[in-house]
Amino acid sequence: MSAEPVSATTAAAASPRPEDERLPIGRSFTYGLQHVLTMYGGIIAVPLIVGAAAGLNTQETASLVTACLFVSGLATILQSVGVKFIGSRLPLVQGVSFTAVATITAILSDGKLTDVFGAIIVASTIGFFAATFFSKILRLFPPVVTGVVITAIGMTLIPVAANWAMGGDESAPGYGSFANIMLALGTLAIIMLFSKVGVATLSRLSILIGLVIGTIIASVLGLADFSEVGAGNPISVPMPFAFGLPTFDIAAIISMSIVIVVIMTETTADIIAVGEVIETPVDSRRIADGLRADMLSSALAPVFNSFTQSAFAQNVG
């Protein structure tokens, strides 16, 4: 007697995709909170740096932080839940890409924030339509090449970090003081310590922990001002085009397009890494879907006053 054929539905139920597993609500909330804390430090750092480079006041910089958190949440849903042809449907957390910071500050040195938004919209749109092609030529970008690019980007941010360590405002009293420098070095030491403690949760939260402890120390020393903390709304939704309609500068668009290539490479690596961790197949089509989610969220981010989005490697860890 021949065996009955197994239906596609029965086969899917017998061997579900690992990424489709549903955890109990308690564990889902706990792991979700861990991911939020892991991503938080990286997300708020970008708008703080950009806000300072653009000469924004405290309230305007706070609106940038709000926008970046808001868009990162939407981008994460798009990437992990996905729709047809958009989204890898993998447990990836999206956030504001630090890769673009050097280019953004360079644009701001000769232009304005609306030039940055315009460049991101055009470059990300190009990246969206190039996603399928890019997913097939990834082998042309080995780690040694992308590693050099990312290292160079990090080195260009050293002057920004040095200025912040001195006090952030050359006209302010105490700029470059011993107290400012030691507080910066102490915060760096705290971050490095927690990144090497051997506890995965603490190491992934090292930046956020360093910010919190450093701020507490600054408060004790009288170097922190919290007078405007309660001035803003506890819950806020970013207003579209709060800084004006985007403007389009050719040089800014070209430089941002180069950044987009690096971001797409980073996101591709994260998609592959997550696939290996959870033991699910990742092919060029899935990578292309993930890149389209990356680029679509990046192209729409400036509407809500945010910046380029990418998969966060620290959350993959």
N, C-alpha and C positions, 0 to 999 in steps of 0.2 A: 504494500500500500504506500503510495507516494505521499510525502509530507506536504502540508498545505503551504502555499507561498506566503512569505512574510511581507506584509504591507509596508509601505514607506513610513506610515505613521508609527507602526509597531517598532520598526527599526530605529526610528528617531528617538522613541521613548526608551528603548533598550540601551542606546548609546548616545545620550544627550551631549551637547557641546559643553565642555567644562565651564566656559564663560557664562552659560545660561543657568548655572546653579543658583538657587535662591537660599540665602541664609536666614535664620530667625531674625526677627525685627531688632532684638537686643544687640546681637552681634553685628548686624548691618549698620546700626547706628554707631556702635563703638568703632568699627573699622572706618566708617564714613567720617567720623569726627577726627580720627587719626590722620586721614588723608587731607582734611581741611587744614589741620594744624601744620601738616608737612608742607602744603602748598602756600600757606599764608605768608610766610616770610619772603619767599621769592616773588610773590605777586605785588606786595606793597612796596618792595624796594624799587621797582621800576618807576611807578608814578612819583615816588619821592624824588628820585634822581632827575626825572624829566621835568617835574615841577620846579625844581631848583634851577635847572638849566634854562627853563623858559621864563624865569623871573616871576613865577606866580606867587600870589599871597597864600596865606595859610588856608583860607577857605577854598580857594581855587584848587590848591593841591589836594585837599581833602576830597573834593569832588572827583578828581582824577582817581584817587584810591577807590572811592565808591564805584566808579565806572569800571575799573579793572576787575574788581571782585565780582560785579554783576555780570559782565561779559564772560569772564572765566567760567562762571557757573553754567551759563547757557551753552558755552562752547563744549564743556564737559558732557552735558546731556546730549548734544548733537553727536559728539564723537562716540560715546559709549552706547547710546540707544540707537541712533542712526536712522536714516531713511534710505530709500532705494538710491544706490550709487553714491551716497554721502554718509560717511561714518564707518569706522572699522568694526564697530560693535564689540569692542574689547574694553576691559576695565582700565581705561586711560583717563588721567586727570589733565585737563587743559588749563593753561595759565598764560599770563603775559610773558612773552619770550624776552629773556635778558640779552639775547643775541643782537637785537636791534638797537640796544641802548646807545652804543657808540655812534651808530649812524644817525640816530635821532638827535643826539647832542650836537653832532656835526652840522646837521641841517639847521638846528636852532641857532647855531653861531652866526649864520648868515641869513636866516629866514625866520619864520614864525611857526607856531604850533599847527596852524591850518595847513601849512606846507607838508608837515609830517603826516597829517591825516590823509591828505590827497595822495601822497606817495604810497602810503600803506594800501589804500583802496585800489590803486592801479596795479601795483606790484602783486598784491594778493590775488587780484582777478586774473592776471597772467598766470600765476601759479596754479590757480584752480583749473584752468583749461589745459595746463601742461602736466597735470598730475599723472595721467595715464602714461604719457611719454617718459616722465621722470622715473616712475616706478620700474620701468624696463631698462634704464641706463644707470641704475644706482651703482652697478659694479665699477663704473668709471670714477667713483668717488670713494677710494679706500679710506680706512680710518686715519692713516698717516696724513692724508690731505685735509680732511675735515678737522682733524685734531689741531693742525697748524692754524687753520682759519679761526677756530674757536679760541685758541690760545692768544692769537693776535688781537681778537676782539676784547678779551679780558685785559690784556696789557694796555689797550687804549683807554680803559676805564680807570687806570691807576691815578691820573691827575684828579679825576672826580672824587675818588675815595680820599686822596690826600687832602683836598680842599675841605671835605667834610670833617676829616680828623682834626684839622686845624680850627674848625668852628663853623665853617660853611658860609661865613659872611665877612669879607675882608674889612668892612667898615665898622663891624661890631667890636665893642671893647672885649679884650681877652682873646682875640683871634690869634691862634698860634701859641697860646699859653701852655705851660707845662701841664696844667690840669686837663685841658682838652686832649692833648696828645696821650697822656697816660690813661685817660678814660677810653680813648679809641683803642689803644693797645690792650687794655684790660678786657674790653669787649671782644676783641679778636682772640685773645687767649681763652676766654670762656667758650667761644664757638669752637675753637680747635680742640679744647678739652672734651666737650660733649660729643664732638664728631668722632672721637677715638675711644669712647668708653666701652665699646663692645656690645652695647644694648641698642638694638636696631631702632627702636622707637626714639630714644634720646638722640642718637646720632642723626636721624632724619629731621629732628626738631631743633638741631643745634643752632641754626640761625635765629629762629624765633626765641629760643631760650636766651641766647646771647643778647638779643634786643631787649627782652624783658628785664634781665638782670642788670644790663648796662644802664637802662633807664632808671631802675630803682636806685642804683649807685649814684647816678647823676642827680636824682631828686634829693638824696641825702646830702649831697655836696652843694645843693643849691644851684645846680647847673641846668635844671629842667623847669620849664614853665608850662603848667597845666591850666592856665587861666581860661583858655579858649576851648578846652576839651568839651565842656558841657554846652557850648554855644550852638552846636549843630544838632540836626534831628537824629534821634536814635535809629530810625529806619528811613532810608532814602532811595529813590529810584532815579538814576541819572537822566537828565534832560537831553534829548537828541540835539546834537550840534550846539552844545552850550558855549563853545569857544568860537563859533562862527562856522560858516560853510567851508568845506575843504577847498584848498587852492592847489593847483597842479604845476609844480616846477620840474622841468625835464631832468635836471641834474639830481634832484632829490629822488625822483622816480627810478632813475638808473641805479643809484646807490642802494636804494631799498630793494630793488629787484635782486641784487647780489645777495643781500641779507636773506631774502625769501628762499633762495637756493639752499643756503645753510640751514635755515629752519626746517625745510622739507627733508633735508638729510637727517637732522636730529630726530624728527618725528618718525621717520622711517625706521631708524634704529630702535626707537622706543616700541614701535609696533612689533617689530621682529622679536625684541627682548621679551615683551609680555607674552607673545605667542609661545616662546620657548619655556617660559616660567609655568604657564598653565597647560602646556602641552596641547595646543590647538593649532591646526594648520594655518599658515599665513602665506598667501601667494601674492603675485604682483597685483591682481585685481583688488584684493583686500587692502593692500598698501595704498593703491590709488584711491580707494574709497576713503581711507583714513586721511590722506593728504587733501582730498577735496573738502572734508570737514574742517581740517586745519585752515585751509585757504579761505573757505567761505566765512568762517567765524572771524578770520583776520580782516577780510574785506568789509564785513559789517561792523566790526569793532569801533572804527572811527565815528560811526553814526552816534554811538553812545559815549564818545570821547575816550576810547580805550585804544590799545595798540595791538601789534601782531601777537597771535596766539600760537602756542606749540604744546606738544605733549611734555609733561614735566617728568624729567628723569628721576628726580628724588622720590616721586610717588611710585614710579616703576620699582625702585629699590625697596 
